[in-house]
Amino acid sequence: MPEVEVCFSPNVYPLFHKDDAIVVVIDVLRATSAITTAFYNGVAQMIPVATVEEALEYKKKGFIVAAERNGEVVPGFDLGNSPFGYMSKKVAGKTIAITTTNGTQAIKAAEKAKRILIGSFLNLDVMIDYLRAEKKDVLLLCAGWKNKFNLEDTLYAGAIADALISKYEFTTSCDSAIAAGQLYHLAKHDLYEFLSRSSHRNRLSKLNLDRDIKYCLTPNQCPVIPVMEKGSLTKLQLA
């Protein structure tokens, strides 16, 4: 049977790497939610980069560039990682370079994975369906906050892990998958309230971003799956 594991931080990804596993990168608040929203609204490609300096090089070449650090748009860039920035027709059909505090760092950490998918509550059910059908080992990689554990990414990982294990004959030998599933069971009836004391929800609330938080915690609004292909993200073609 295929296995599912949860990695709580990009910093320890090498301990979990498997050559044939599908890696789902998770940064619920807000990078992977923004990326999922972008593809749902017609963005053609996104190029994730780790540093602001790399992002600047794309800006010099005339690309639309998104850059976020510590929850805020980096001065001089077009977008940050608010999903609402990717709902405009102005981004449809475009290629956008993006760097964020945590999410693009997690993508970079997993660069040797055979397949990297982008997960958020916005694409929860379609992600479960895809992973079930693929029947391959799954690693749920939480971006966390600057390589530290966070709750919101763990809850999404728990939702995926719990569904695959309880419904679709996946297995796990990893306590992190069990712990994430248990946390999701505690939180699933009101994710927003469960996260009321979490560090990143409070960090974003201080920036008046509660609308972003509520949107990112509402499942199944964008039934698309972004996938890494040759250094850039595209929309996975689902059957």
C-alpha positions as CSV (number, residue, x, y, z in Angstrom):
1,M,0.0,0.0,0.0
2,P,1.2,3.6,-0.7
3,E,2.4,5.5,2.4
4,V,1.6,9.1,3.4
5,E,3.9,11.2,5.6
6,V,3.9,14.7,7.0
7,C,7.0,16.9,7.2
8,F,6.4,19.9,9.5
9,S,9.3,22.0,8.2
10,P,11.3,22.4,4.9
11,N,14.5,22.3,7.1
12,V,14.0,18.6,7.7
13,Y,12.8,17.6,4.2
14,P,15.9,15.5,3.5
15,L,14.8,13.1,6.3
16,F,11.6,12.4,4.4
17,H,12.7,12.5,0.7
18,K,11.7,9.4,-1.4
19,D,12.6,9.3,-5.0
20,D,9.2,8.3,-6.2
21,A,7.0,10.1,-3.7
22,I,4.6,12.9,-4.7
23,V,5.4,16.0,-2.6
24,V,2.5,18.4,-1.8
25,V,3.9,21.8,-0.7
26,I,1.6,23.6,1.7
27,D,1.6,27.3,2.8
28,V,-2.0,27.9,3.6
29,L,-1.5,31.5,4.8
30,R,-1.0,32.5,2.0
31,A,1.5,31.5,-0.7
32,T,0.0,28.2,-1.9
33,S,-3.5,29.7,-1.6
34,A,-2.5,32.6,-3.8
35,I,-0.9,30.2,-6.3
36,T,-4.0,28.0,-6.5
37,T,-6.2,31.1,-6.9
38,A,-3.9,32.4,-9.7
39,F,-4.3,29.3,-11.7
40,Y,-8.0,29.1,-11.1
41,N,-8.2,32.6,-12.6
42,G,-6.2,31.8,-15.7
43,V,-2.5,32.5,-14.9
44,A,-0.5,30.6,-17.5
45,Q,2.7,30.0,-15.5
46,M,4.4,30.9,-12.2
47,I,8.1,30.8,-11.6
48,P,8.9,30.3,-7.9
49,V,12.2,31.8,-6.7
50,A,13.8,31.7,-3.3
51,T,15.2,35.3,-3.0
52,V,14.1,38.8,-3.6
53,E,17.3,39.3,-5.7
54,E,16.2,36.6,-8.1
55,A,12.8,38.1,-8.3
56,L,14.4,41.5,-9.2
57,E,16.1,39.9,-12.1
58,Y,12.7,38.7,-13.5
59,K,11.3,42.2,-12.9
60,K,14.2,43.7,-15.0
61,K,13.2,41.3,-17.8
62,G,9.7,42.7,-17.8
63,F,7.8,39.9,-15.9
64,I,5.0,40.5,-13.5
65,V,6.7,39.8,-10.2
66,A,5.2,39.0,-6.8
67,A,7.4,39.4,-3.7
68,E,6.3,39.1,-0.1
69,R,8.3,39.1,3.2
70,N,6.8,39.0,6.7
71,G,3.3,39.2,5.3
72,E,3.7,42.4,3.3
73,V,4.4,43.2,-0.3
74,V,8.1,44.0,-0.9
75,P,8.3,47.6,-2.1
76,G,8.7,48.0,-5.8
77,F,7.0,44.8,-6.8
78,D,3.6,44.2,-8.5
79,L,2.0,41.8,-6.1
80,G,2.4,40.0,-2.8
81,N,0.9,36.7,-1.7
82,S,-2.7,37.8,-1.1
83,P,-5.0,35.6,-3.1
84,F,-7.2,38.6,-4.0
85,G,-4.3,40.0,-6.0
86,Y,-4.7,37.1,-8.5
87,M,-8.4,37.5,-9.2
88,S,-8.0,40.2,-11.8
89,K,-8.3,39.6,-15.5
90,K,-4.9,41.5,-15.8
91,V,-3.1,38.3,-14.7
92,A,-4.9,35.9,-17.0
93,G,-2.6,34.2,-19.5
94,K,0.5,35.8,-17.9
95,T,3.7,34.3,-16.5
96,I,4.4,35.6,-13.0
97,A,7.6,35.2,-11.0
98,I,7.0,34.8,-7.2
99,T,9.0,34.8,-4.0
100,T,7.5,34.5,-0.5
101,T,8.7,34.2,3.0
102,N,7.9,30.5,3.4
103,G,6.1,28.9,0.5
104,T,8.7,29.3,-2.3
105,Q,11.4,28.2,0.2
106,A,9.5,25.0,0.7
107,I,9.3,24.5,-3.1
108,K,13.0,25.0,-3.3
109,A,13.6,22.5,-0.5
110,A,11.7,19.8,-2.4
111,E,13.3,20.5,-5.8
112,K,14.7,17.0,-6.1
113,A,11.2,15.4,-5.8
114,K,9.9,13.6,-8.8
115,R,6.6,15.5,-8.7
116,I,5.7,18.7,-6.7
117,L,2.1,19.8,-6.3
118,I,0.7,22.9,-4.6
119,G,-1.9,22.3,-1.9
120,S,-4.3,24.6,-0.1
121,F,-7.7,24.3,1.5
122,L,-8.9,25.9,-1.7
123,N,-8.2,22.7,-3.7
124,L,-8.7,20.1,-0.9
125,D,-11.0,17.6,-2.5
126,V,-9.5,17.7,-5.9
127,M,-6.1,17.1,-4.3
128,I,-7.4,14.1,-2.4
129,D,-9.0,12.6,-5.5
130,Y,-5.8,13.0,-7.5
131,L,-3.6,11.5,-4.9
132,R,-6.0,8.6,-4.4
133,A,-6.0,7.8,-8.1
134,E,-2.2,8.0,-8.4
135,K,-1.7,5.4,-5.6
136,K,1.9,6.6,-5.0
137,D,3.7,7.5,-1.7
138,V,2.8,11.0,-0.6
139,L,4.8,13.5,1.4
140,L,2.9,16.5,2.7
141,L,5.5,19.3,3.1
142,C,4.4,22.1,5.4
143,A,6.2,25.4,4.7
144,G,5.7,26.5,8.3
145,W,7.1,29.9,9.4
146,K,10.8,30.4,8.8
147,N,11.4,26.7,9.2
148,K,9.3,26.5,12.4
149,F,6.1,24.5,12.9
150,N,2.8,26.2,12.3
151,L,-0.8,25.0,12.8
152,E,-2.5,26.0,9.6
153,D,-0.3,24.0,7.2
154,T,-0.4,21.1,9.6
155,L,-4.3,21.1,9.5
156,Y,-4.3,20.9,5.7
157,A,-1.7,18.1,5.8
158,G,-3.9,16.4,8.4
159,A,-7.0,16.7,6.2
160,I,-5.2,15.0,3.3
161,A,-3.5,12.3,5.4
162,D,-6.7,11.4,7.3
163,A,-8.7,11.0,4.1
164,L,-6.1,8.9,2.4
165,I,-5.6,6.6,5.4
166,S,-9.2,6.3,6.5
167,K,-10.9,6.0,3.1
168,Y,-8.4,5.0,0.4
169,E,-6.1,2.3,1.8
170,F,-3.0,4.4,2.3
171,T,-0.9,3.6,5.3
172,T,1.7,5.5,7.4
173,S,4.5,4.6,9.8
174,C,5.0,8.3,10.6
175,D,3.6,9.7,13.8
176,S,3.5,13.2,12.2
177,A,0.8,12.1,9.8
178,I,-1.2,10.7,12.8
179,A,-0.7,13.8,14.8
180,A,-1.7,16.1,11.9
181,G,-4.9,14.0,11.3
182,Q,-5.8,14.3,15.0
183,L,-5.4,18.0,14.9
184,Y,-7.5,18.3,11.8
185,H,-10.3,16.4,13.6
186,L,-10.2,18.8,16.4
187,A,-10.3,21.8,14.1
188,K,-12.3,20.9,11.0
189,H,-15.7,22.3,12.2
190,D,-14.3,25.8,12.5
191,L,-10.8,26.3,11.2
192,Y,-10.8,30.0,11.7
193,E,-11.7,29.8,15.4
194,F,-9.3,26.9,16.0
195,L,-6.5,29.1,14.7
196,S,-7.5,32.1,16.8
197,R,-4.3,31.9,18.9
198,S,-2.0,30.7,16.2
199,S,1.0,32.9,15.4
200,H,0.5,33.5,11.7
201,R,-3.2,34.2,12.0
202,N,-2.4,36.9,14.6
203,R,0.5,38.2,12.5
204,L,-1.7,38.7,9.5
205,S,-4.6,40.1,11.6
206,K,-2.3,42.8,12.8
207,L,-1.8,43.7,9.1
208,N,-5.6,43.9,8.6
209,L,-5.7,40.7,6.5
210,D,-8.6,38.8,8.1
211,R,-10.4,38.7,4.8
212,D,-7.4,36.8,3.4
213,I,-7.4,34.4,6.3
214,K,-11.0,33.5,6.0
215,Y,-10.7,33.0,2.3
216,C,-7.7,30.7,2.6
217,L,-9.5,28.6,5.2
218,T,-12.6,28.0,3.1
219,P,-12.3,24.6,1.3
220,N,-12.8,23.8,-2.4
221,Q,-13.1,27.3,-3.9
222,C,-10.5,26.6,-6.6
223,P,-10.6,23.0,-7.9
224,V,-7.2,23.1,-9.7
225,I,-3.8,21.7,-8.9
226,P,-0.6,23.6,-9.7
227,V,2.3,21.4,-10.6
228,M,6.0,22.0,-11.0
229,E,7.2,21.3,-14.6
230,K,10.8,22.1,-15.6
231,G,11.3,24.9,-13.1
232,S,7.9,26.6,-13.3
233,L,4.4,26.0,-12.1
234,T,1.6,25.1,-14.5
235,K,-2.0,23.9,-14.1
236,L,-2.1,20.1,-13.9
237,Q,-4.4,18.6,-16.5
238,L,-6.9,16.5,-14.6
239,A,-8.8,13.6,-16.2
